[in-house]
Amino acid sequence: MLKTLPILALTVLSGVALAASDSPVGKWKTIDDKTGKPKGVVEITEQNGVLTGRIVGNFPKPGEPENPVCDKCEGDRKGKPIIGLVFLEGLKKNGNEYTDGKILDPENGNIYSSKLKVIEGGKKLEVRGFIGISLIGRSQTWVREE
């Protein structure tokens, strides 16, 4: 019995770590799908089973402002600083994905339907923004911040 206790404890802890790594909650480095270069850092939180994402950092190109404002956004977001901006809302767990959300592209101010999925054991996040059906849109793969 005493010999199996450490094995049992390790098994339980491994299961907890695996479950945590499958969660999209945390900080992610966004990667531009056009250039392949890092664009920013976002933080995803969960409240009552619904995900929200906020921009917490960016990697400006030389000559660009450190914290630009969302000039092309509409409503409450117009003219607000990008850092601190809520850009992802309403995603709910649906099997192994999170669906039925909305995502804002701060570069053009457009809001798209969105879904996301944790991949590669929790190291990456596949994010898709689309209009209407998921086939018409674009995807990015983000990398978990360590």
N, CA, C and O of each residue as an XYZ file, in Angstrom:
584
protein
N       0.822     -1.196      0.000
C       0.000      0.000      0.000
C       0.865      1.258      0.000
O       0.595      2.192     -0.755
N       1.897      1.292      0.835
C       2.751      2.467      0.911
C       3.506      2.703     -0.393
O       3.812      3.845     -0.737
N       3.810      1.611     -1.130
C       4.514      1.760     -2.396
C       3.618      2.386     -3.463
O       4.112      3.098     -4.338
N       2.333      2.137     -3.407
C       1.426      2.661     -4.429
C       0.993      4.099     -4.168
O       0.505      4.771     -5.076
N       1.165      4.574     -2.947
C       0.751      5.934     -2.607
C       1.475      7.001     -3.440
O       0.808      7.892     -3.964
N       2.811      6.954     -3.587
C       3.479      7.957     -4.428
C       3.027      7.885     -5.894
O       2.895      8.916     -6.554
N       2.795      6.690     -6.390
C       2.344      6.530     -7.777
C       0.952      7.128     -7.944
O       0.681      7.805     -8.935
N       0.075      6.880     -6.983
C      -1.277      7.425     -7.020
C      -1.239      8.958     -6.971
O      -1.951      9.624     -7.723
N      -0.415      9.505     -6.094
C      -0.303     10.962     -5.973
C       0.210     11.573     -7.275
O      -0.302     12.601     -7.719
N       1.212     10.954     -7.886
C       1.764     11.444     -9.143
C       0.723     11.390    -10.257
O       0.634     12.311    -11.069
N      -0.053     10.329    -10.297
C      -1.103     10.186    -11.301
C      -2.155     11.277    -11.158
O      -2.573     11.869    -12.153
N      -2.582     11.544     -9.937
C      -3.585     12.583     -9.690
C      -3.038     13.949    -10.082
O      -3.727     14.719    -10.751
N      -1.810     14.260     -9.674
C      -1.210     15.553    -10.004
C      -1.009     15.714    -11.506
O      -1.179     16.815    -12.029
N      -0.655     14.656    -12.203
C      -0.494     14.715    -13.653
C      -1.818     15.021    -14.328
O      -1.866     15.793    -15.286
N      -2.886     14.424    -13.836
C      -4.219     14.678    -14.386
C      -4.644     16.112    -14.186
O      -5.241     16.711    -15.080
N      -4.347     16.676    -13.027
C      -4.683     18.074    -12.747
C      -3.887     18.997    -13.668
O      -4.445     19.951    -14.211
N      -2.610     18.733    -13.851
C      -1.772     19.559    -14.725
C      -2.241     19.468    -16.170
O      -2.254     20.476    -16.877
N      -2.627     18.278    -16.620
C      -3.105     18.098    -17.980
C      -4.400     18.862    -18.192
O      -4.568     19.510    -19.225
N      -5.316     18.799    -17.239
C      -6.585     19.519    -17.358
C      -6.343     21.021    -17.412
O      -6.999     21.724    -18.181
N      -5.419     21.518    -16.614
C      -5.133     22.954    -16.598
C      -4.523     23.407    -17.919
O      -4.815     24.508    -18.386
N      -3.675     22.567    -18.532
C      -3.027     22.959    -19.778
C      -4.007     22.971    -20.949
O      -3.725     23.587    -21.976
N      -5.144     22.308    -20.815
C      -6.148     22.302    -21.872
C      -7.081     23.497    -21.781
O      -8.011     23.616    -22.578
N      -6.850     24.368    -20.836
C      -7.680     25.557    -20.672
C      -7.073     26.723    -21.451
O      -5.854     26.895    -21.447
N      -7.897     27.516    -22.111
C      -7.371     28.694    -22.794
C      -7.102     29.868    -21.849
O      -6.581     30.898    -22.279
N      -7.448     29.725    -20.585
C      -7.250     30.801    -19.619
C      -5.754     31.034    -19.414
O      -5.000     30.089    -19.183
N      -5.334     32.283    -19.497
C      -3.934     32.632    -19.304
C      -3.483     33.657    -20.323
O      -4.295     34.260    -21.024
N      -2.164     33.845    -20.396
C      -1.590     34.822    -21.327
C      -1.077     34.113    -22.575
O      -0.499     33.028    -22.511
N      -1.309     34.767    -23.718
C      -0.939     34.215    -25.018
C      -0.238     35.276    -25.858
O      -0.639     36.439    -25.878
N       0.816     34.854    -26.550
C       1.487     35.725    -27.511
C       0.766     35.542    -28.846
O       0.691     34.432    -29.372
N       0.238     36.638    -29.388
C      -0.458     36.557    -30.669
C       0.564     36.613    -31.797
O       1.531     37.374    -31.747
N       0.327     35.794    -32.811
C       1.224     35.716    -33.957
C       0.449     36.156    -35.196
O      -0.617     35.615    -35.490
N       0.980     37.130    -35.916
C       0.332     37.638    -37.120
C       0.283     36.537    -38.174
O       1.312     35.955    -38.517
N      -0.911     36.251    -38.688
C      -1.056     35.183    -39.673
C      -0.478     35.576    -41.034
O      -0.274     34.710    -41.884
N      -0.213     36.851    -41.252
C       0.356     37.294    -42.526
C       1.878     37.328    -42.490
O       2.527     36.969    -43.472
N       2.459     37.760    -41.357
C       3.919     37.907    -41.271
C       4.591     36.783    -40.482
O       5.786     36.538    -40.644
N       3.820     36.097    -39.626
C       4.393     35.063    -38.773
C       5.140     35.623    -37.571
O       5.780     34.874    -36.834
N       5.062     36.942    -37.368
C       5.781     37.584    -36.266
C       4.837     37.894    -35.109
O       3.640     38.092    -35.316
N       5.381     37.937    -33.878
C       4.546     38.282    -32.718
C       3.982     39.697    -32.855
O       4.673     40.626    -33.274
N       2.687     39.831    -32.484
C       2.035     41.149    -32.547
C       1.753     41.708    -31.172
O       1.845     42.916    -30.952
N       1.405     40.817    -30.235
C       1.035     41.315    -28.919
C       0.863     40.191    -27.923
O       1.113     39.022    -28.216
N       0.430     40.578    -26.739
C       0.134     39.615    -25.677
C      -1.293     39.885    -25.224
O      -1.685     41.027    -24.987
N      -2.059     38.803    -25.110
C      -3.439     38.914    -24.646
C      -3.619     38.028    -23.422
O      -2.892     37.054    -23.229
N      -4.592     38.379    -22.609
C      -4.919     37.561    -21.442
C      -6.373     37.140    -21.551
O      -7.271     37.970    -21.695
N      -6.585     35.831    -21.478
C      -7.936     35.280    -21.532
C      -8.345     34.873    -20.128
O      -7.607     34.183    -19.425
N      -9.528     35.309    -19.733
C     -10.088     34.958    -18.427
C     -11.428     34.265    -18.643
O     -12.039     34.362    -19.707
N     -11.863     33.564    -17.600
C     -13.150     32.864    -17.666
C     -13.979     33.244    -16.457
O     -13.500     33.219    -15.323
N     -15.223     33.596    -16.711
C     -16.148     33.894    -15.626
C     -17.492     33.271    -15.977
O     -18.063     33.543    -17.034
N     -17.988     32.429    -15.073
C     -19.261     31.731    -15.272
C     -19.293     30.959    -16.587
O     -20.323     30.915    -17.260
N     -18.163     30.349    -16.953
C     -18.092     29.524    -18.153
C     -17.963     30.292    -19.458
O     -18.041     29.693    -20.530
N     -17.767     31.605    -19.393
C     -17.652     32.436    -20.596
C     -16.267     33.085    -20.632
O     -15.811     33.655    -19.640
N     -15.604     32.989    -21.793
C     -14.261     33.549    -21.956
C     -14.303     34.999    -22.428
O     -15.161     35.396    -23.216
N     -13.350     35.771    -21.921
C     -13.137     37.152    -22.339
C     -11.640     37.339    -22.546
O     -10.834     36.815    -21.777
N     -11.267     38.081    -23.577
C      -9.859     38.350    -23.844
C      -9.574     39.832    -23.867
O     -10.349     40.622    -24.406
N      -8.448     40.204    -23.273
C      -8.031     41.610    -23.181
C      -6.582     41.703    -23.680
O      -5.762     40.834    -23.385
N      -6.280     42.751    -24.430
C      -4.914     42.984    -24.900
C      -4.111     43.571    -23.742
O      -4.502     44.582    -23.159
N      -2.980     42.932    -23.408
C      -2.174     43.392    -22.272
C      -0.778     43.872    -22.682
O      -0.037     44.398    -21.852
N      -0.422     43.697    -23.944
C       0.881     44.158    -24.412
C       0.953     44.089    -25.923
O       0.164     43.392    -26.560
N       1.906     44.817    -26.499
C       2.084     44.735    -27.946
C       3.562     44.837    -28.303
O       4.398     45.197    -27.475
N       3.856     44.514    -29.546
C       5.212     44.584    -30.070
C       5.186     45.537    -31.267
O       5.099     45.088    -32.409
N       5.259     46.847    -31.017
C       5.150     47.797    -32.127
C       6.352     47.729    -33.060
O       7.475     47.445    -32.644
N       6.084     47.996    -34.324
C       7.159     48.098    -35.303
C       7.897     49.414    -35.048
O       7.339     50.325    -34.437
N       9.150     49.520    -35.511
C       9.887     50.780    -35.325
C       9.084     51.965    -35.866
O       8.556     51.924    -36.978
N       9.005     53.012    -35.056
C       8.278     54.210    -35.453
C       6.805     54.211    -35.084
O       6.144     55.244    -35.190
N       6.274     53.062    -34.649
C       4.872     52.994    -34.233
C       4.762     53.336    -32.755
O       5.706     53.103    -32.000
N       3.622     53.887    -32.325
C       3.455     54.203    -30.900
C       3.414     52.937    -30.043
O       2.995     51.873    -30.499
N       3.857     53.076    -28.797
C       3.860     51.946    -27.854
C       2.444     51.447    -27.559
O       2.218     50.245    -27.426
N       1.497     52.377    -27.458
C       0.120     52.009    -27.146
C      -0.829     52.815    -28.031
O      -1.389     53.823    -27.599
N      -1.006     52.356    -29.284
C      -1.887     53.094    -30.190
C      -3.344     53.018    -29.730
O      -3.706     52.198    -28.886
N      -4.159     53.887    -30.301
C      -5.589     53.852    -29.993
C      -6.328     53.165    -31.136
O      -5.823     53.071    -32.254
N      -7.519     52.692    -30.836
C      -8.336     51.990    -31.826
C      -9.159     53.025    -32.603
O     -10.329     53.260    -32.302
N      -8.527     53.636    -33.605
C      -9.178     54.673    -34.406
C     -10.340     54.136    -35.234
O     -11.313     54.851    -35.474
N     -10.246     52.891    -35.668
C     -11.265     52.341    -36.560
C     -12.374     51.603    -35.815
O     -13.327     51.122    -36.429
N     -12.249     51.515    -34.502
C     -13.297     50.874    -33.700
C     -14.524     51.781    -33.651
O     -14.445     52.979    -33.923
N     -15.652     51.183    -33.299
C     -16.893     51.939    -33.159
C     -17.373     51.876    -31.718
O     -16.903     51.057    -30.928
N     -18.306     52.743    -31.392
C     -18.928     52.731    -30.069
C     -17.954     53.072    -28.963
O     -17.105     53.949    -29.116
N     -18.084     52.363    -27.834
C     -17.267     52.625    -26.644
C     -15.774     52.412    -26.877
O     -14.949     52.985    -26.165
N     -15.422     51.596    -27.865
C     -14.011     51.280    -28.103
C     -13.288     52.337    -28.943
O     -12.058     52.379    -28.954
N     -14.027     53.175    -29.632
C     -13.415     54.167    -30.534
C     -12.493     55.109    -29.758
O     -12.886     55.714    -28.760
N     -11.253     55.214    -30.251
C     -10.280     56.110    -29.645
C      -9.660     55.609    -28.355
O      -8.868     56.320    -27.737
N     -10.002     54.397    -27.936
C      -9.449     53.839    -26.694
C      -8.081     53.220    -26.969
O      -7.833     52.723    -28.068
N      -7.191     53.247    -25.974
C      -5.886     52.591    -26.130
C      -6.055     51.089    -26.394
O      -6.946     50.444    -25.841
N      -5.192     50.556    -27.237
C      -5.239     49.127    -27.566
C      -4.947     48.294    -26.321
O      -5.645     47.317    -26.048
N      -3.915     48.678    -25.564
C      -3.593     47.920    -24.353
C      -4.694     48.168    -23.330
O      -5.003     49.307    -22.980
N      -5.271     47.075    -22.866
C      -6.401     47.138    -21.946
C      -7.733     46.899    -22.637
O      -8.753     46.727    -21.970
N      -7.735     46.885    -23.966
C      -8.963     46.739    -24.742
C      -9.484     45.302    -24.696
O      -8.732     44.357    -24.937
N     -10.766     45.141    -24.388
C     -11.417     43.828    -24.482
C     -11.725     43.603    -25.958
O     -12.457     44.381    -26.570
N     -11.166     42.537    -26.528
C     -11.321     42.278    -27.957
C     -11.976     40.929    -28.245
O     -12.323     40.638    -29.390
N     -12.145     40.111    -27.216
C     -12.684     38.760    -27.373
C     -13.739     38.562    -26.301
O     -13.477     38.786    -25.119
N     -14.947     38.138    -26.710
C     -16.038     38.014    -25.746
C     -16.975     36.867    -26.107
O     -17.121     36.498    -27.272
N     -17.601     36.318    -25.076
C     -18.740     35.430    -25.255
C     -18.466     33.993    -25.633
O     -19.410     33.262    -25.935
N     -17.217     33.552    -25.632
C     -16.912     32.170    -26.016
C     -17.298     31.202    -24.905
O     -16.992     31.420    -23.733
N     -17.987     30.112    -25.306
C     -18.417     29.093    -24.349
C     -17.913     27.731    -24.801
O     -17.809     27.455    -25.996
N     -17.601     26.884    -23.821
C     -17.084     25.542    -24.119
C     -18.135     24.733    -24.866
O     -19.304     24.692    -24.481
N     -17.693     24.092    -25.943
C     -18.554     23.260    -26.772
C     -17.712     22.065    -27.222
O     -17.050     22.124    -28.258
N     -17.739     20.983    -26.442
C     -16.868     19.845    -26.714
C     -15.431     20.219    -26.416
O     -15.117     20.638    -25.302
N     -14.544     20.072    -27.409
C     -13.135     20.425    -27.194
C     -12.790     21.809    -27.761
O     -11.616     22.148    -27.907
N     -13.818     22.603    -28.080
C     -13.622     23.954    -28.597
C     -14.381     24.953    -27.733
O     -15.170     24.579    -26.865
N     -14.127     26.215    -27.990
C     -14.919     27.305    -27.424
C     -15.519     28.034    -28.614
O     -14.797     28.434    -29.527
N     -16.841     28.209    -28.611
C     -17.536     28.745    -29.777
C     -18.506     29.858    -29.381
O     -18.647     30.206    -28.209
N     -19.161     30.395    -30.390
C     -20.230     31.395    -30.224
C     -19.729     32.715    -29.661
O     -20.478     33.430    -28.996
N     -18.470     33.044    -29.922
C     -17.929     34.300    -29.426
C     -17.801     35.345    -30.511
O     -18.141     35.114    -31.671
N     -17.305     36.494    -30.109
C     -17.032     37.610    -31.018
C     -15.593     38.050    -30.791
O     -15.102     38.057    -29.663
N     -14.921     38.420    -31.886
C     -13.549     38.899    -31.798
C     -13.412     40.186    -32.611
O     -13.913     40.287    -33.731
N     -12.733     41.152    -32.030
C     -12.495     42.448    -32.666
C     -11.102     42.457    -33.276
O     -10.133     42.055    -32.630
N     -11.001     42.911    -34.509
C      -9.699     43.158    -35.126
C      -9.415     44.652    -34.971
O      -9.997     45.461    -35.694
N      -8.533     45.034    -34.042
C      -8.289     46.458    -33.795
C      -7.695     47.201    -34.990
O      -7.772     48.428    -35.054
N      -7.107     46.476    -35.932
C      -6.513     47.142    -37.096
C      -7.566     47.731    -38.027
O      -7.344     48.771    -38.648
N      -8.733     47.048    -38.122
C      -9.760     47.562    -39.033
C     -11.082     47.885    -38.328
O     -12.001     48.413    -38.953
N     -11.181     47.572    -37.036
C     -12.388     47.864    -36.271
C     -13.523     46.887    -36.490
O     -14.597     47.052    -35.912
N     -13.308     45.867    -37.316
C     -14.367     44.896    -37.600
C     -14.499     43.872    -36.478
O     -13.519     43.496    -35.835
N     -15.735     43.431    -36.261
C     -16.023     42.395    -35.273
C     -16.502     41.164    -36.027
O     -17.374     41.247    -36.891
N     -15.916     40.018    -35.684
C     -16.207     38.763    -36.363
C     -16.722     37.733    -35.364
O     -16.483     37.852    -34.163
N     -17.431     36.721    -35.868
C     -17.732     35.553    -35.049
C     -16.410     34.860    -34.782
O     -15.470     34.990    -35.567
N     -16.328     34.121    -33.674
C     -15.050     33.481    -33.370
C     -15.233     32.153    -32.667
O     -16.263     31.862    -32.058
N     -14.180     31.364    -32.783
C     -14.072     30.120    -32.026
C     -12.597     29.888    -31.774
O     -11.742     30.428    -32.475
N     -12.306     29.081    -30.768
C     -10.912     28.762    -30.490
C     -10.797     27.365    -29.913
O     -11.755     26.784    -29.402
N      -9.579     26.853    -30.019
C      -9.301     25.489    -29.570
C      -7.861     25.423    -29.066
O      -6.937     25.893    -29.730
N      -7.684     24.834    -27.885
C      -6.352     24.620    -27.324
C      -5.745     23.412    -28.034
O      -6.389     22.370    -28.156
N      -4.496     23.555    -28.506
C      -3.827     22.468    -29.219
C      -2.428     22.247    -28.651
O      -1.942     23.024    -27.829
N      -1.802     21.180    -29.105
C      -0.430     20.828    -28.715
C      -0.246     20.799    -27.206
O       0.707     21.368    -26.673
N      -1.176     20.125    -26.520
C      -1.061     19.945    -25.076
C      -1.138     21.229    -24.280
O      -0.572     21.321    -23.190
N      -1.837     22.232    -24.816
C      -2.007     23.485    -24.097
C      -0.957     24.533    -24.402
O      -0.980     25.621    -23.826
N      -0.024     24.218    -25.312
C       1.042     25.168    -25.639
C       0.612     26.204    -26.676
O       1.193     27.286    -26.756
N      -0.410     25.867    -27.471
C      -0.857     26.770    -28.532
C      -2.377     26.879    -28.520
O      -3.085     26.013    -28.006
N      -2.847     27.965    -29.099
C      -4.274     28.239    -29.175
C      -4.606     28.582    -30.621
O      -4.059     29.527    -31.190
N      -5.505     27.807    -31.202
C      -5.948     28.049    -32.569
C      -7.177     28.952    -32.506
O      -8.205     28.565    -31.950
N      -7.076     30.145    -33.070
C      -8.135     31.154    -32.993
C      -8.643     31.425    -34.404
O      -7.858     31.681    -35.317
N      -9.960     31.366    -34.574
C     -10.554     31.613    -35.889
C     -11.585     32.722    -35.785
O     -12.456     32.698    -34.915
N     -11.478     33.694    -36.682
C     -12.471     34.749    -36.825
C     -13.125     34.592    -38.181
O     -12.444     34.325    -39.171
N     -14.454     34.755    -38.241
C     -15.148     34.498    -39.501
C     -16.444     35.295    -39.592
O     -16.958     35.812    -38.600
N     -16.947     35.374    -40.814
C     -18.233     36.008    -41.084
C     -19.188     34.904    -41.513
O     -18.915     34.183    -42.472
N     -20.301     34.770    -40.812
C     -21.283     33.749    -41.194
C     -20.815     32.360    -40.817
O     -20.910     31.961    -39.657
N     -20.305     31.614    -41.803
C     -19.839     30.256    -41.533
C     -18.323     30.256    -41.360
O     -17.617     31.118    -41.883
N     -17.852     29.280    -40.623
C     -16.434     29.217    -40.261
C     -15.503     29.071    -41.468
O     -14.316     29.381    -41.371
N     -16.025     28.605    -42.592
C     -15.185     28.430    -43.777
C     -14.708     29.764    -44.346
O     -13.674     29.825    -45.011
N     -15.465     30.834    -44.082
C     -15.119     32.149    -44.615
C     -14.509     32.979    -43.489
O     -15.221     33.639    -42.731
N     -13.189     32.937    -43.393
C     -12.524     33.671    -42.326
C     -11.037     33.426    -42.350
O     -10.477     32.987    -43.354
N     -10.402     33.717    -41.227
C      -8.968     33.466    -41.131
C      -8.625     32.993    -39.725
O      -9.345     33.254    -38.761
N      -7.507     32.294    -39.644
C      -7.071     31.710    -38.375
C      -5.695     32.223    -37.993
O      -4.883     32.588    -38.843
N      -5.459     32.240    -36.697
C      -4.137     32.518    -36.149
C      -3.850     31.454    -35.102
O      -4.766     30.928    -34.470
N      -2.583     31.144    -34.925
C      -2.164     30.247    -33.859
C      -1.327     31.058    -32.885
O      -0.282     31.603    -33.240
N      -1.805     31.128    -31.654
C      -1.131     31.880    -30.605
C      -0.326     30.928    -29.736
O      -0.638     29.739    -29.662
N       0.705     31.442    -29.079
C       1.607     30.636    -28.251
C       1.451     31.061    -26.796
O       1.454     32.250    -26.476
N       1.314     30.058    -25.914
C       1.138     30.360    -24.490
C       2.385     31.038    -23.931
O       3.506     30.598    -24.183
N       2.181     32.107    -23.175
C       3.267     32.795    -22.480
C       3.649     31.957    -21.269
O       2.774     31.463    -20.557
N       4.920     31.794    -21.032
C       5.376     30.972    -19.906
C       5.725     31.831    -18.722
O       6.128     31.312    -17.681
